Amino acid sequence: MITKAINEIKRGCAEIIDIERIEKLLKAYYDEGKTYTVKAGFDPTAPDLHLGHTVLLQKLAAFQKYGGRIQFLIGSFTAMIGDPTGKSATRKVLTQDDIVKNISSYTSQAFKILDESKTDIVYNNEWLDSLGAAGMLQLASNLTVARMLERDDFSKRYATQTPIAVSEFMYPLLQGYDSVHLKSDIEIGGTDQKFNLLMGRQLQKSYDIKKQQAVLMMPILEGLDGVQKMSKSLGNYIGVTDAANDMFGKVLSISDVLMWRYFELLSSKTLEEIAKIKAGVEDGSLHPKKVKEELALEITARFHSQDEANSAKEEFDKVHAKSQIPTDIAEFSCEGDIWIAKALQDCNIEPSTSQARRDIKQGGVKINQEKVSDEKLQLTKGEYLLQVGKRKFAKLKVN
């Protein structure tokens, strides 16, 4: 059983530091029923999560299956500083109202994956607020400026004379001190968090709490393009709060190669189940599209419901497989003639008029199910069904 647990915990990991400690914790759980703590920190810098964020949540859920109690740490104090990881400039400080709003959104989304009964939500302002000036100075004495500048993001900013706030130097120390206060057994995070995660081990030793946490790092999930990391700013993301139809369609849009990466990092299926599915695709007994549909159904059902996931599949089949139009289309209206590119932008099915013109030139735009080739077309009085690609529709009434 321990071997199975270790294999599931290792699944998809980029790096594990002190796997021996994790093995001892699992052995104590199976032999003596002792639980252990697994910490993951989330700075509530935005109200919504995307599937890239849920990679960590999936791993936390795996630990819960094997005796772990999750310390779901909300960076209510550190969010006011801002994690400098990967940043080329000092990040804007959040207001307390922003933090409260984002925390509520984070936790409601997280419990669609985590077992709430095996999760402790903790807020680091509860102990960092009372640390005081003396405590902060003692904490800061554990790290030299030279060591801090070894961080890639800091060294690049220093070399280019980009300002670095002293408060940013404190962020890794405060994250590490969270592990001291919580006496965490394991901490997990992304590969870009390695410096901060190791700080927890270092400070646990410095403060002599009689343990050093193991560290587990997860890779950064690629977005829909299969190349760059999933990011809202890059537009290649699947949002946890996306509508069921959009979520299902986006998962189906990933490549057959990327599909296995999503299975490994996002699916709740076991490694054995995934291996069996992959073997079926390789020997031709399973079609990749059918397998991808099952993945899309699983992910959509997780964040919505099984009924909504099934309905999303039916709608997708109706629109794409049978070339029919959706049953639920947003409706818009305007006064007077309107340029086609502007109409597509105003109806929220194109991000800009320039993109609309490019799509028209490439034959990706239809009006009333007929392709449009004239990028200067003016829409006069009447009702129109606008379409971009296979999935974007809008109804427009020109008065």
N, C-alpha and C positions, 0 to 999 in steps of 0.2 A: 504493500500500500504506500509506503514511504517513497519507493521508486516512482510509482505513478504520480504521486504528488509533486515530486521534484521535477519530473518531466513536464508536467503542466505549468509549474512555476517558471521553468526555464523557457517555456514556449515563447518564441518571438523576441526574447530579451537580447539587447545589444551587448550588455556586459553585466556581470554580477561580481561584486567584491565581497569575499568571505562567505562563499557558498557553504562552507563547513558549519558556520553558525546557523544558517537556515536549516541544514540537515539535523543539527542538534535540537533545534526548536520543534521541528516536525516529530522527531523521535520522542521528545518529552510529551508532546500532545498525544501521540498514539499509545505510548506506554503508561503515562500517568494522567492524561486528560488535562494537561496544563495548556492554557491558551497563551498567545504571545501577541505583541502589538506591531502593527504595520502602519507607518505614517506616510501620508501624502499631503503635500501642501498645495492649496489653490488660492491664488490672489484674485479676488473678485474684480478684475479690471474691465470686464464686459458682462452684460447680462446673459448672453447666450453662448452655449458650447457647440462645437462641431464634432464630427466623429473622430478627428485627430485627438481632441481632448479626452475622448472616452477610452482610448487605448489604455491609459492608466487605470481608469475605472474598471475595465475588464480584468486587469491583472489584480486589482484589489478584490474583486469578486472571486477570483480563483483562490486567493489566500483565505477568504472567508470559508470556502469549501473545506479547507484543510487546517482549521483551528485558529485562524488569525482573527484578531479583533482590530478593526480599522480605526485609526486616528485620522479622521477627515478634518484636516487643519485648514481653517479659513484664515487667510493672512489679513485679518482686520486691522492690524497695526502696520505690518510691512507693506500693505497695499498703498499706504500713504507715502511710502518712500518710492516704491516702484522697483521691480526686479530689473537690474541692468543687463541681464543675460541677453546677448545678441543685439543689444541696442547700440546704435551709433550716436545717440544723443540722450541727454537726460530726459526721462519720461515725465509727462505732465502728472502732477499730484492729483489724486482723486479726492473728492469731497466725501464727508461722512455719509451724506444722503446717497451718493453714487454707490458707496460700498454696501450700505444696507439693502438697497434695491437689488444689486447684483448678487449678494449672498442668498437672498430668497430664491432667486432664479436658479443659481447653481445647485442648491440642495434639492430643489424639487426635481431637477433634471437628473441629478446623480442617483436618486433613489429609484429610478427606472432600471438601474443596473445593480446597485448595491442592496444587500439585505440590511434594512434599517435597524433590525434588532441586534446586529453584530457590528454596528457602527457608532462611534462616538464623535459627534461634531464638536470641535474645540476651536476657540478663537484666541489667537495669540496676543491680542491686546490685554487679555485677562492677566497675563504675567509680565508682559513687556511694559505695560503702562506703569507698573510698580517697580520696575528694575532700578529706576533712578539714575542720577548722574554718576554716582560712585560705581554702581553696577555696570553701567555702560562703559565707563573707563576700564574697569576690570576686564570686561568682555573684549574691548578693543586691544588690550595688551596681549591678546593671544595670537595676533597676526601682524606681520610687518608690512610696510608699504611695498617693499620689493616683492614679497610673496603675492600680494594682491595684484600687482601689475603683471604677474605671470598669466593672469586671465586674458584670453585672446581679445575679448571685446574691450577691456580696459587698455591693453597694450596698444591696440590700434588707435584708440581715441587719444591716448597720450602722445603717440608718435605723430599724429596729425594735428596736435594741439587743440583737439576738440574738448570742451570743458567736461570735467568729471566732478560731480558734486561729492563732497566728503560723505554725505548721507548715503550715497550709493555704495561706498566702501563698507558701510555697516550692514547692508542687506544680507550677504552671505553669513556674517557673524550672527545676526538675529535668527536667520533660518536654522543655523546650527544650534543656537541656544534653545530653540523650540524642542529639539531632540533631547537636550539636557533636561529641560523641565518635564517633558513627557516620558522620559526614560524609554524611548522607542527601541524596539528590538530590530526592526527593519525599516528602511525608508526607500521609497521608490520615486522615480522622476524620469524625465527625458534625458537623452544623452547630452543635451545642451546644459543640463543642470549639474554635471559631474562635480565641478568645483564646490558648489553649494552643498551637495549631498555628502561629500567627503568632509566638509567642515563639521557636520554633525558628529562624525566619528572622532575627529580631532578634539572637539570641545567636550564630548562625553569623557574622553580620557583626561583632559585638562581639569575638568571639574570632579573627577574621580567618582563617577556614579557606578563603578564596578561593572560596566559593560560598554561595548562598542557596537553600534548598530551595523548590520550588514546593509549593503547598498545594491539596489537593483535598478538598472537603467533600461528604459524602453526606447526603441527607435522612433523617429519622427515619421508619422504616417504620410505617405504621398497622397496628393490630391487627385482629382478626377483625371488630370492630364498624365498621371503616372510618372511625373518627372519632379516637379517642385513640391515642397511640403504643403499639406492642406492648409489653406489660409483664406480668410474672408477677403483680405485685400487683393489676393490674386484671383478671386472668383472661382476657385477650383474646389470648393468645399461642399460638404453635405451637412447642413445645420440640424442639430438635435430637435429644433422647433420647426423645421421645414414641414409643410403640409405633406400628408401621407402620399399623395400622388407624385409630388415633386421628389420626395425621398426615394420612393420606389424607382422612378425613372432615372434618377441620378446614379443609383447603384447599378442599374442595368447598363448605364453608359460607359462603365469602366471597361478596360480591355480584359481579354481572357487571361492574360499573364498577371495583371494587377489583381484579378479576382482572388488568387491564392494568397496574396499578401493580406487582403481584407479578411479572408477566412481565418488566417492565422492570428491576426491581431484583434479582430472584432467579433468573430462568431463564438457562440457558446458551445459549439460542437467540440467533442474531444479530438485529440490528435489522431486517434484510431479512426474515428468517423470521417475526418477530413482526408486521411490517407486512403480510405476505401472509396470515397467520392472521386479523388484524384485518379486513382487506378481505373475507375469506371470511365472517366473522360479519356484517359490514355488508350484504353483498349476499345473505345468506340461504343461501349454499352450505355454511356450517358452523354447527352449533348451538352456542350459548354453553356449554351443559352439557358437550358433547363436548370442547370446547376446554379447559374447566376441568378435566376429567378427565385430559387430557394433562399439564396443569401439575401436578396432584396426583400423577400417576404419576412425573413427572420429579423432583419434590422428594422424594417418598418413597423412590424408588430411590437417590437421592444419599446418603441417610443410613442406608439399610438395604441393599436389593439389589433388582434388577429382579424377581426371583421373589417377594419379599415384597411389593413394590408391586403386582404383578399379583394376588396373593392378597388384598391389602387391597381392591382394586377388586371382586373377585369377592364378598368378604364384604359389602362395602357394597351391591352390587347385590342380594344375597340378602336383606339386612335391610331396605333402604329401597325399592328398586324393586319387590320382590316381597312386601314386608310379612312376611318370615319372621324368625325369631329367630336370633341368632348361634349358631355352633357351640361357641364357647368363652366360658362365662359364669362369673364368680366366684361361689363358693358360701359361704354364711354360715350360722350357726346361733345360736339363743338359747334360754335356759331360761325357760319361762313366757310368758304372753301379753305382747304388745308393741304399743304404739301405732304406727300406720302411719307417721306422720311420723318417729318415732324409728327405726323399722326402715329407712326409706329413708336416713337419715343414717348409721346404723351399717353399712349395706351400701355406703357410699361412693358412692352415686349422687345424693345431695343434700348440699350443703355444710352445711345447718342444718335444724332442724325448721321454722323460720319459712318458709324457701324451699320446703320440702316442702308445707306448708299452702297456700302461694300457688299452687304447681303443681297441687295437687289441685283447688283452686277453679277454675283455668283449664282443667281437663280434660286435663292433661298427664301424668297418672299412671295406670298400668294394673296390675292384678293378674291374672295368668293371662290376659293379653290382653283383659281387660275393664276399661273405664274406671272409676275410683274417684271418687265424688263426696262421700263422707263423710270429712271431715278428722279426725273423732274415732274412726274405725274402730280396733278392737282385733283384732289377728291372734292366733287361738288355735292350738292344736296342729294341725300339718299342714305341707305343703310349698307354697311360693309362688314364682311367677315375677314379680318386680317389674320395672317398666319406667318410666322417666322420659323423655319425649320419644321421639325415634326412635333414639337411639344408646346410651342407658344402660340396662343390664340387670344383674340380680343374682338369684341363687336363694337363698331363705331357708327354713331348716327350723326350725320352732318346736317345741321338745320339751315 
